[in-house]
Amino acid sequence: MSPQKRVKNSQVQKRTSQVSGNYPTHLLAWEEKEDLNDSKYSLKRGQNNPVEDYGHADDQAEDALQIAVRYFEKGPVKTSQNKDKILEKHLKTVENVALKNGLAPEGIDILLNVALSGKFGSAVNTRILKCMIPTTLISEHSVVKAVSWLCVGKCSGSTKVLFYRWLVAMFDFIDHKEEINLLYGFFFASLQDDALCPYACHLLYLLTKKENVKPFRVRKLLDLQAKMGMQPHLQALLSLYKFFAPTLISVSLPARKKIYFKNSENLWKTALLAVKQRNQGPPPEPLKLMLGPAKVRPVKRKWNSYSVIPVLNSSGCSKECGKKGMILSNYLSSRELFPLEQLKSFPQLLKNIHCLELPSQMGAVLNNSLLLHYINCVKDESILLRLYHWLSQTLQEECIWYKVNNFEHEKEFANFLATINRAQCFLQEGFYSCETFLYKSLPLWDGFCCRSQFLQLVSWIPFNSFSEVKPLVFDHLAQLFFTSTIYFKSSVLQSLKELLQNWLLWLSVDIHMKPVMNSPLETTLGGSMNSVSELIHYVGWLSTTAMRLESNSTFLLHFILDFYEKVCDIYINYNLPLVVLFPPGIFYPALLSLDSSILNQLCYIMHRYRKNLTAAKKNELVQKTKSEFNFSSKTYQEFNHYLTAMVGCLWTSKPFQKGFYIDPDVLEKTGVAEYKNSLNLVHHPALLSYAVSFLLREWPEERTTVNMSSIRVNKFIFIMFQEFTIALFYRKICTFTFLPVLSLLPPQNQSEMFAS
Amino acid sequence: MDSYESAPQHIASSRLKDYFIGATPLQKRLESVRKQTSFVPTPPRRKIPQCSQLQEDNDPQKVAFLLHKQWTLYSLTPLYKFSYTNLKEYASLLSAFIAAEKQKGLAVEVGEDFNIKVTFSTLLGMKGTQRDPEAFLVQILSKSQLPSENREHKVLWTGWFCCIFGDSLLETVSEDFTCVPLFLANGAETNTAIVGTWFQKTFDCYFSPLAINAFNLSWMAAMWTACKMDQYMAATEFLWSVPCSPQSLDISYAIHPEDAKALWDSVHKTPGEVTQEEVDLFMDCLYSHFHRHFKIHLSATRLVRVSTSVASAHTDGKIKILCHKYLIGVLAYLTELAIFQID
């Protein structure tokens, strides 16, 4: 498209919007121009469609359209001999343009008049109505004029029906609806016409506002229903009326949701799509925010007939009922409440957040991410209480191991838990109901039902004093942990890692903003840090025991080290004054592991510990004043001890010099003569494969006698590093290599630095 | 790394603080749940139901109506935005709802004449303390078609809501809520379901069937035996169920009420109160007596029903109250159980 044309386009769009804003003057202008035969200007529409050979051909078409429109406006020429031919020609012109580019508001205005005034025959009217496709918008004024023709009674029943269908189909393209709404009574009256009734219902359904719902109309509708029986279109209108005025009407719909309206716009379906695209540009992205599938499964349940989670409904009843006692201001403000059913996007939520109508059953928010946003920022305690009660009871009722003979609903319950977890994850906050549910149900859990969902609930336990939660949750969990498979143990560790992460996030956000709190012990930062460190120590205890039970399984060790990857970075990542080291029962098995990725992970963790401790030490020196969060010298000593062991093993070949005594006889039995060297980088069992492949690469001819002592460490490390990055067999290789281990050296300097 | 002091000022969010102080109703709820879960679920001692605590202004006719009927028990979470001044509107809305439910798919006008009528009425004086919200009664009546006898409506279904000594629950909710945790229904289950659904939709509450476990049944047995009666109307009877196939075996054990009272008096020590030890002892005496005669260990079976002259209760959550004098006492215990369930 040429730049010039783009300019034109924007002008056109501007004009269209002007037309919609201030219609009569422009129509006038248009007519004047037409009189002056300056048709090129006025009817140039449809350029939004990039047409390749735009230019002469289109101009011609528009001239033809111009002539055709004028022809129709004047009415049929009675004297002409070949009037049918001319009529056909003009009709074709209008149809072609309309289908291709749509018609301008002015054109539609004139042609609607023609179609409904009955100047031509019924067949012509039908054809005209069928091609009343707007380029962008339809003026409200045209519609009002057209409706006025209906009162004159010049058009046939079928034309009326078609007009109503057209109105329903084009409803969204009418620029304003205020004046049309003033005709509500007229449309309502046409319900009596049996042929019109379904379409009139649909139109009214689109048009109805709260103030249109009147008792006499309700009565009329119910009369109609009594006369015609259960009609979907009447049901639709009635349920809309009930939505606006629940005190006037009661309706209950069959469980299976029916389609209320026959697709009355399908005559214009493709044309409508084109118009929509012209109006909006490319189709909007689907709503990403929607959490779960909105579809609900039919469940045979007497009380909550649709699903566990209630359907989203605005709270009509209770508010309406209290109307009598409401003070005036309340009543006025309540009129402007934004109905939930219309809430579709986040900007809408922001715009209407002060006047949002809440759902009648709070549980419905679980399936609606926008409302989750809302309840997250609203301070109203009653909303949370409603949700709390509903969720607690539902969990209790649905929980399959709570009651006997409830096991056929396992899948359903798992889905429900998954929905809750999604919502919790979305809010980044746990529900209290879930916490209480855990307290009650964990002692009865078999560790198998809905395992992953249930363990995920554990990871969303809100931040708590650990000693308080321990007997309620963790003691029960420990029993299952020790008696279950390695996979169960790993999943528990995984969810404990997530729990730690969630707690740290809460604390890092919440704790810094309240420097002074003159309240009980637990409110201090120290109290919170205690709670976290207790959690870490608890997991340390679990892991050490689990390592023994599972005979140092590498698989399990991965999950344990994953947990410590979070732990080692608390000071830097979360800005919280806490460094807790791993217990020896984890460190030594990892150091002596046969798996190189474990050794790798361990080195990474040691490296991060060092970073954190260095940062802490630096801050302490800067602060000078004694803070309550200075780490005890014990932490540094512990770290130094581990570091010395590590360096001794991997680098200097002086393993376990302090605090270790191995009986020489035992060593002799192992047959390892030079035990001191057998754990260094070259000889470490986890790195054996690298050493061998290194040898084979360097001395390919010496296949028979492999002598590892000939490996020179520097070069070996370099090659091994290469191998690691090439292999990429483990995710952390990318972020960490053995190089940071080297940064831990030389040991004597490090020890000095950390000397307390 | 950001040093510790230069941490950005976070926007004040008070959740964490609230959490520790336990200031909000929600926190109080959580606290109470924690306590309940971590300690013995029921307090080890309760008061023996005292002679009528019904206040003067109750309607004896209505109270009489509640007695000698079998009620199915439900627990109910607090009603949101329920107002005692709107009972009339509720009645017309509910009757329209029922009419609409009965002819699914049809809309009905609120206030139109159906062949059923719903009434809401308060049960004055049915409370333990002044703080307890007023109990109320909901009835579905059938209207007779003949205009001549329009006085007599047949009662199709009755349900009532009450809260007796519900302090522990009342403390934990804000004023938008009405706490009537105990709901009792008599009539067709379908009607209960319709009424329940309407309440759930209208007041965002939740009904759950309230079952009574054997532990609580033995408490009932002890407490009700302890009640002083002028005259006994029925035998004290226990029903145990033995889970064996193909059909379960029921053991019924009836005692003369005066004998039961004598047994109770022999184990009872603290005046005016019942303790856990006393309950256990009372039941143990019954067990050993039975074992002496029939060589059956009742303690290995499941207690499913207790009936005394005060009331009778079934483990399925069915209750029949017989004695007007101890109505409030019985309801107080049931309220306690209901509150425990919704916590």
Interface residues (C-beta under 8 A of the other chain):
Chain A: V218 R219 L221 L222 Q225 M230 L234 Q235 L238 S239 K242 P246 T247 L248 I249 S250 V251 S252 L253 P254 A255 K302 W303 N304 S305 P310 N313 S315 C317 S318 K319 C321 G322 K324 G325 S360 Q361 M362 E381 S382 L384 L385 R386 Y388 H389 W390 S392 Q393 T394 Q396 E397 Y432 E435 T436 Y439 K440 P462 F463 E468 P471 L472 W506 L507 V509 D510 I511 H512 M513 K514 M517 S519 P520 E522 T523 I572 N575 P577 A615 N619 V622 Q623
Chain B: M1 D2 S3 Y4 E5 A7 P8 Q9 H10 I11 A12 S13 R15 L16 K17 Y19 F20 I21 T24 P25 L26 R29 L30 V33 R34 T37 S38 T77 P78 Y80 K81 F82 S83 T85 N86 E89 Y90 S92 L93 A96 F97 A99 A100 E101 K104 G105 L106 A107 V108 E109 V110 G111 E112 V173 S174 D176 F177 E189 T190 A193 G196 T197 Q200 K201 T202 F203 D204 C205 Y206 F207 S208 Q341 I342 D343
